[in-house]
Structure formats: C-alpha cells, structure tokens
Amino acid sequence: MAGGLFAISKKWFFTFDGYDEGLDVWGGEQYELSFKVWQCGGRIVDAPCSRIGHIYRKFNPFGAFGAGDYVSRNHKRVAETWMDEYKNFVYKRLPHMKNIQTGDLKKQIDIRNSLKCQSFKWFMENVAPDMINYYPPVIPPPYAYGEIRSVEANFCIDTKFRPSQSNFGLETCQSSNKDIGGEQNFELTWHKDIRPKSRNVCWDVSQSSPNSPVLLFECHGMHGNQEFKYNPVIILY
C-alpha cells in the first residue's frame, strides 16, 4: 500500500520518530512505516469501507528529481535498517543497489534498538508467513521456455517486440531460418503466465467469449486472464 494511504495516530507516529528523514521525495516510505509498526509492537488493519482521496499535483514541488536514483537509495535505507539478513535477497534481485550510498543510518538504528523492535525474521514468520508464496526471495525458474511452434502449420508464434495492447501471430520459425528477425523465445513463468523472454508483457485474454483474441498486456502476476496451463501430452490452454 502506498504510504499516503495509511492513517495513524499522531502520538503513535512520533513514538518511532515519524518517517525516516533521509528518505528523498517518495518511494520506500510505505515499507518503512509498515515494518516499523509491525516490528515495534503495533499492527495495521484494513478498513474495507474507508475512502481515501489522493490529489496529484501537475508539477513537482520537491525539486529533487536531479538527485539521482533516490528511489533505490530510499529502498536501501529501509532494507539496511529493518530487514536484517533478508536484505541480501533484495540485493540478489537488484544487484545495482549494493553500490548505492545510503547516508547515515545511525538515528534509524538507534530508534529501532530503543524500541526493542522485533527482527525481520520474526516479521516474516508471524506477520507475513505466506509472503514467499507470492513474492519468493529467489525467483523460481520458468516451467518451460523456448519457441512455440504450430505442428500443423510449422510456423512459430512471434510477438515481434510489440508493445502492450498489441496482437501477434504466426511467422516463419527463426530456428528454421537464422536470417530472419523477430521475437520467438518465450517463458511459461512461475506466475503461470507466458511472456517474451526478458520482457514484462504477457499473453492476455481480456474477453470471455469464444475465440477471443490473445493480446500482449503488462504482466500482473495474478493469474486470471493471464493464466496458462501446459500439458505436454495434450495442448496449451
């Protein structure tokens, strides 16, 4: 949840000294606030009937967009302060963050120690034990990968590096003709979606009517209209 959508009492907020003042512009505050609350004796509850208004400005009032990759720096400050040994999974997923300078973290670490906050291992085991089912620390390998060839037509599916909301079809297989271009290397990922290798667009069936088109759309990882199952004996469906 975005940091701006939390409601919290002023007294509790300043018990752990509010937001980390070292976080620039935005990004990372939602994680920081969540970890602080849970690990330091509080809890977060959903209010299903609540309504939040969020007004975006038409300009940047912060004047910090020239400050480099501040989002990654913010995330690293949170990881170094609150995630203990689990921060290494972040760096495996995003290796560029290893070399980012966080700035001084002494104040944040002192706050955590003074409040006798729980470890991140405690958080994972008691607050979010199912987290790894949806966000595994190490991304599992794809179930299958390679070209998808029509046995009858002897052509291959080719998405041709097209953008989201584009259609695609069958073309001459690159494995049969090395001189042609195209995008014919696909993965059936652990999300059970199909996507061109190294891209974040997935096959998507947005309509439920028979013979609905399969388009490219941004991957959402939530199954539904992007879930595909493969039976090597029968068909892909």
C-alpha positions in Angstrom: 0.0 0.0 0.0 1.2 3.5 -0.8 2.5 5.4 2.2 -0.1 8.2 1.7 -3.0 5.8 2.2 -2.2 4.9 5.8 -4.0 6.5 8.7 -2.1 6.6 12.0 -2.4 8.4 15.3 0.0 11.3 15.8 1.2 10.0 19.1 2.0 6.6 17.7 3.6 8.0 14.6 6.1 10.1 16.6 6.7 7.2 19.1 9.1 6.0 16.4 10.0 9.5 15.2 7.8 9.6 12.1 9.3 8.9 8.7 13.0 8.5 8.2 14.1 12.0 7.3 16.8 10.5 5.0 14.1 9.3 2.5 14.0 11.7 -0.5 10.9 12.7 -2.5 8.9 9.5 -2.4 9.4 5.7 -2.5 10.2 3.3 0.3 8.1 5.1 3.0 5.3 2.5 2.7 7.7 -0.3 3.6 9.4 1.7 6.3 6.2 2.6 8.0 4.8 -1.0 7.7 8.0 -2.6 9.2 8.2 0.0 12.0 4.6 -0.6 13.0 4.7 -4.4 12.9 8.2 -4.9 14.3 7.9 -2.4 17.1 4.7 -3.6 18.7 1.8 -2.2 16.5 -0.4 -3.6 13.8 -2.0 -2.5 10.6 -5.7 -3.2 9.9 -7.8 -2.9 6.8 -10.9 -0.6 6.8 -12.9 -2.0 3.9 -15.5 0.8 3.9 -12.9 3.7 4.1 -12.4 6.1 1.3 -9.1 7.9 0.5 -8.7 11.0 -1.7 -5.3 11.4 -3.3 -4.7 14.5 -5.4 -1.7 14.5 -7.7 0.0 17.9 -8.4 0.6 18.9 -12.0 4.2 19.8 -11.1 7.0 18.6 -8.9 7.0 20.6 -5.7 10.1 18.8 -4.3 12.8 19.9 -6.6 14.8 16.7 -6.1 14.5 14.9 -9.4 18.1 15.7 -10.1 19.2 13.8 -7.0 19.9 10.6 -8.9 18.2 7.2 -8.2 16.6 8.4 -5.0 14.0 5.6 -5.0 16.7 2.9 -4.9 18.5 4.8 -2.2 15.3 5.0 -0.2 14.7 1.3 -0.5 18.2 0.6 0.6 17.9 2.7 3.7 14.8 0.8 4.7 16.4 -2.6 3.9 19.6 -1.8 5.8 17.6 -0.6 8.9 14.8 -3.1 9.1 15.4 -6.2 7.0 18.4 -7.7 8.7 19.8 -10.7 6.7 16.8 -10.6 4.4 18.2 -7.5 2.7 20.6 -9.8 0.8 17.6 -11.1 -1.1 16.9 -7.6 -2.2 20.5 -7.2 -3.5 20.3 -10.5 -5.3 17.2 -9.3 -7.1 18.6 -5.8 -7.7 22.4 -6.0 -7.6 22.8 -2.4 -8.6 21.7 -1.4 -5.1 24.8 -2.8 -3.5 26.8 0.2 -4.6 24.3 2.9 -3.6 25.3 5.1 -0.7 22.5 5.2 1.9 23.9 8.1 4.0 24.0 8.0 7.8 21.6 5.4 9.3 22.6 5.8 13.0 19.5 7.6 14.0 17.2 5.0 12.5 19.1 2.1 14.0 19.1 3.8 17.4 15.3 4.2 17.2 14.9 0.5 16.4 17.1 -0.5 19.3 15.5 1.9 21.8 12.0 0.5 21.0 13.3 -3.1 21.2 11.8 -3.9 17.9 11.5 -7.5 16.6 13.7 -9.0 13.9 12.7 -9.2 10.3 12.7 -13.0 10.7 10.0 -12.6 13.3 8.1 -10.4 10.9 8.3 -13.0 8.1 7.3 -15.9 10.4 4.5 -14.1 12.3 3.1 -11.3 10.2 3.7 -12.4 6.6 4.3 -16.2 6.6 2.6 -16.6 3.2 4.6 -13.8 1.6 7.1 -16.1 -0.1 4.3 -17.8 -2.0 3.6 -14.6 -3.9 7.0 -12.8 -3.7 9.6 -15.5 -3.5 13.1 -14.2 -2.4 14.7 -16.1 -5.3 12.6 -16.1 -8.5 11.9 -19.7 -9.5 13.0 -20.8 -13.0 10.3 -20.9 -15.7 8.3 -24.1 -16.1 9.2 -24.1 -19.8 10.9 -21.9 -22.3 11.7 -21.7 -26.0 9.8 -21.3 -29.3 6.1 -22.2 -29.5 5.6 -24.0 -32.9 2.4 -25.0 -34.6 2.8 -28.6 -35.5 0.2 -28.4 -38.3 1.4 -25.1 -39.9 5.1 -25.5 -39.0 5.1 -21.8 -38.0 6.1 -20.2 -34.7 4.4 -17.5 -32.5 6.2 -14.2 -33.0 5.4 -11.1 -30.9 7.9 -9.0 -32.8 8.9 -6.9 -29.8 5.5 -5.2 -30.0 4.2 -3.0 -27.1 1.4 -3.7 -24.7 -2.1 -4.0 -26.2 -0.8 -5.4 -29.4 -1.8 -8.5 -31.2 0.6 -11.1 -32.6 0.5 -14.3 -34.8 2.5 -17.0 -36.5 5.6 -16.4 -38.6 8.4 -18.4 -40.1 10.4 -20.1 -37.3 13.7 -18.5 -36.5 15.2 -21.9 -35.7 14.5 -22.9 -39.3 15.8 -19.7 -40.8 18.6 -17.9 -38.9 18.4 -14.9 -41.2 15.0 -13.6 -40.1 14.3 -11.4 -37.2 11.5 -11.5 -34.6 10.7 -12.4 -31.0 10.1 -16.1 -30.7 11.7 -17.0 -27.3 9.0 -17.3 -24.6 8.8 -18.4 -21.0 6.0 -20.0 -19.1 6.9 -18.4 -15.8 6.2 -19.4 -12.2 3.3 -16.9 -12.3 1.8 -19.3 -14.9 1.8 -16.6 -17.5 3.5 -16.6 -20.9 5.8 -13.7 -21.8 8.6 -13.0 -24.2 11.9 -13.6 -22.5 13.3 -10.6 -20.5 10.1 -8.6 -21.1 7.3 -7.6 -18.8 4.4 -8.1 -21.2 2.2 -11.2 -21.1 -0.3 -13.0 -23.2 -3.6 -11.7 -22.0 -7.2 -12.8 -22.8 -9.4 -9.9 -21.6 -12.7 -11.3 -23.0 -14.5 -14.4 -22.0 -16.3 -15.0 -25.3 -15.3 -17.9 -27.6 -12.4 -17.2 -29.9 -11.4 -14.1 -28.0 -8.1 -12.6 -29.2 -4.9 -13.1 -27.2 -3.1 -9.8 -26.9 0.1 -8.5 -25.2 -0.5 -6.7 -21.9 1.5 -5.6 -18.9 2.1 -8.7 -16.7 0.2 -8.6 -13.4 1.1 -12.0 -11.9 -2.4 -12.6 -10.6 -3.4 -15.4 -12.9 -6.9 -14.7 -14.1 -6.9 -13.6 -17.8 -3.1 -14.2 -18.0 -3.0 -17.8 -16.6 -1.9 -20.5 -18.9 -1.5 -24.2 -18.2 0.7 -26.6 -20.2 0.1 -30.3 -20.6 2.9 -31.8 -22.7 0.7 -34.7 -23.7 -2.4 -32.6 -24.8 -2.3 -28.9 -25.5 -1.5 -25.5 -24.2 -4.8 -23.9 -23.0 
